[in-house]
Amino acid sequence: MDKIVHFIMFFVLAFIIKSLYWQKTIDMKPYYVLLTAGATYAALTEIVQYYLIPTRSGDVRDFACDIAGMTLSVFVFPRWPQFVKWLFG
């Protein structure tokens, strides 16, 4: 269950950032910046948990789920209007 929460949190985080700061564009550079910044944030949170918080443990699998959530969000975002239209008619 923890891994699903990590996936969803970073999916939503990437989705919100993209929807606030980037319009539709063919250029993928903003997505690379987003994924790099998100991966750095995810790595830092796991490192802090592992070394600095005694009641928490950093986990590589949590990091992987964070990255997977952000990556899927990057691919879903450009198609989001089509998905909503299909879902709600």
N, C-alpha and C positions, 0 to 999 in steps of 0.2 A: 504494500500500500504506500509506503514511503516513496518508492521510486515513481509511482504514478503522480504523487503530489509534486515531486520535483519536476517531472515532465510538464505537468499542467502549469505550474508557476512560471517556468521559463518560456513556455509557449505563449502564455498570456502577456508576460513582460515584453517579449520581442514583438508581439502583435500590437500592443499599445504603443510602443516606441515607434514602430513603423507607421502606424496610422496617424500619429501626431506629427512626425517630422518629414515623411517622404510621401510625395504624390506618386502616381504611376510613372514609372520611368523604365526605359530599356536598360539603362546603365545599372549593372549589378554591384558597383563599388559601394554604395551605401549599405548593402546587405553584408558585404564582407566586413565592413567596419562594425556593423551591428553584431555579427557573429564573433568577431575578434574581441570586442569589448565585453560581450556577454560571456564568452569563454573565460576571459580573464577574471571577471567578477565571480563566476562559478568556481573557478580554481581557488581564488582567494578565500571564498567562504569555506570551502572544504579544508584548506590549509589552516585557517584560523580555528576551525572546529577541532582539527586533529592535534594542533600544538598548544592552543591557548585556552580552550574551554574543557575542563576536566570531565564534565558531565556529557559531553558530546564527542562524537567520533567522525573524523573525515572519512569519506568513502569514495573510491574511484567510480563505483557504479552510480552513485548520486551525481557525480560530475558528468558521467556519460548520459544519464537521463536529462540533465540540464541542457547539454549540447543537442541531444536528439529533439527536445521540445522546441528549442530555438530554430533548429534547422528545418523542422517540419513547418513551423510558423512562416519561415521565409518562403517556402514553396506554396503554402496555402493562401497567404495574403493576397497575391495578385489575382487569385481566382475567387476570393471571398464574395464579391458581389454576385458572381454567377451562382455560387453555392446557395446564398441566401435566396436568390430569385427561384432557384430550383426547389429549395426546401419549402418556401411559403407561397409559391405559385406566382 
